[in-house]
Amino acid sequence: MHLVMIGGSDAGISAALRARELDPGAEVSVVVADAYPNFSICGIPYYVSGEVTHWRNLAHRTTADLEATGMSLRLDTTARRIDVPDRKLLVTGPGGHEELLAYDKLVIGTGAVPVRPPIGGLEALGPDDGVHLLHSMGDTFAVMRTLEDKTPGTAVIVGAGYIGLEMADALTTRGLHVIQMEQLPEVLPTVDPALGHLVRAQLADRGAEVLTGTTVRRITRTGGEAGQLQVEAAAADGTAVTRQADMVLVVVGVRPDTTLAASAGAALGVRSAIAVDRGMRTNLPDVYAAGDCVVTWHRLLGETYLPLGTTAHKQGRVAGENALGGDREFAGSLGTQVVKIFDQAAARTGLRDHEAAAAGYDPVTVQSEADDHKAYYPGSHRITMRFTGDRGTGQLLGVQLFGHRHAEIAKRVDIAATAIFHAMTVDGLSDLDLSYTPPLGSPWDAIQIGAQAWLRETGRWEAYGGHGSRALLSRPPRSR
Ligand SMILES: Cc1cc2nc3c(=O)[nH]c(=O)nc-3n(C[C@H](O)[C@H](O)[C@H](O)COP(=O)(O)OP(=O)(O)OC[C@H]3O[C@@H](n4cnc5c(N)ncnc54)[C@H](O)[C@@H]3O)c2cc1C
């Protein structure tokens, strides 16, 4: 049995590791376009900031660790064409050498590529001009060259999604003045504007200039050898906005990299990602796909596109197991995510109000605040919470949190994710037996206080009496 994985990041490597652990006799080859298999690209901002001191530290596992599992790595090798009927993969290796690899099963993990927005001048400018996209280790090295060789003083970041914000944090930490431009009305559009507003205040506190409702139209090089860049944008009311910068980072999202799969006949789905079933099977015989290149199964929405490292690891594992003949299913995503912005963190899981309404729920969203631990013990922080639940059934649909990075924002959103994953009601979350000691929590944890605020607002509080947690999923009684 020869398994071939295309892609050496979260999905491809997870698939290869799973296959090798299930069948140490399986021949597993991983084809990787660059020389950086199993690097944590999620950690790039912290290498750029200087907090991670060497790029090699970003490796989840070294090449030697990976090879020790018995997989064979083909680095600097690009997959060019899949011959589905003959089960062969055409690859170009180092030096342009072409080869046909025979496979029994193939896993496509080609991931995503950064979106290039329609900005005038962007096509002609590149890393040598101080203009960067950011996704791969190669992109990271280019950013570092600009930072080290040109010692820029000012950076414009186009986009204020989570990567744009992490990079604002990173570049400010390095001492640059950051100007962040976002075409939507508020930063971090994956959370409600009420929380985005708090994130924006944090950026402003740290000296960043934040221009929302601002669409970048053109980037031009103005300074000859000195390499100054001019960024021209339009505000929402049409007013022209112009800023000078020494470097520009364009981080406006990703799109699935499906050229190879589509040219082999793979069916595409939401956002033109590769269509897969929950076993990560494509429509092509013996071909699986996982990670940022595929449509993702969402537990509340069904099929969607939600590129995240957490999901890519899980889907890769499912693909690796099923390629060996298994019958595993991807359990589904809730889009759970968290981002650190300087000393604060913002997180979300599940659905926001408008997403829930579009999916046919009858959502109510309630905002509240609570302390992360008893306020009499030093160092407590307020957490702002937004709970979304269904008015009719009381089902918990989504939670968004904002607070200090040491206020356990990530773990508290994970409690909510666990509850939503198991289709719990809002009062069910309030009943959970969570831990407490004054320096770390409260008898009712902050996340339970958020749940109770929702119950009060929706007229359920009087009826709520600690009656034991309730899940909407019906479960068979435990057999004796
Ligand atoms: C700066 C940054 C921060 C992030 N932070 C987070 C975070 O905090 N949390 C989170 O959950 N997610 C985060 N993500 C997203 C996460 O990194 C991705 O979801 C994840 O890497 C997807 O993994 P993947 O294997 O599907 O694809 P990718 O990581 O895109 O990897 C694709 C792989 O395929 C290879 N490849 C592509 N085409 C070919 C070909 N034709 N032949 C051979 N090889 C090929 C590439 O070289 C690469 O190895 C972040 C991403 C970035 C860029």
The ligand as an ORCA input file, in Angstrom:
! r2SCAN-3c Opt
* xyz 0 1
  C      -0.012     34.002     10.143
  C      -1.021     32.918     10.349
  C      -1.545     32.704     11.626
  C      -2.492     31.698     11.823
  N      -2.968     31.500     13.093
  C      -3.856     30.504     13.334
  C      -4.298     30.243     14.655
  O      -3.893     30.927     15.610
  N      -5.195     29.244     14.846
  C      -5.648     28.462     13.806
  O      -6.438     27.534     14.038
  N      -5.217     28.685     12.528
  C      -4.344     29.675     12.279
  N      -3.891     29.897     10.996
  C      -4.429     29.083      9.893
  C      -3.693     27.755      9.802
  O      -2.315     27.995      9.744
  C      -4.174     27.009      8.571
  O      -5.548     26.758      8.728
  C      -3.431     25.677      8.396
  O      -2.067     25.898      8.200
  C      -3.989     24.897      7.202
  O      -3.207     23.777      6.994
  P      -3.225     23.022      5.599
  O      -2.305     21.849      5.754
  O      -4.605     22.752      5.177
  O      -2.676     24.063      4.531
  P      -1.427     25.046      4.422
  O      -0.885     25.394      5.770
  O      -1.833     26.130      3.518
  O      -0.302     24.141      3.729
  C      -0.393     23.693      2.415
  C       0.808     22.816      2.137
  O       0.705     22.319      0.830
  C       1.911     22.558      0.116
  N       1.536     22.581     -1.305
  C       0.600     23.367     -1.909
  N       0.510     23.044     -3.218
  C       1.387     22.035     -3.432
  C       1.744     21.253     -4.581
  N       1.155     21.434     -5.764
  N       2.721     20.314     -4.440
  C       3.297     20.103     -3.226
  N       2.986     20.797     -2.121
  C       2.031     21.734     -2.227
  C       2.448     23.830      0.729
  O       3.834     23.987      0.476
  C       2.149     23.541      2.195
  O       3.109     22.662      2.727
  C      -2.935     30.894     10.742
  C      -2.411     31.105      9.457
  C      -1.461     32.101      9.265
  C      -0.905     32.315      7.888
*
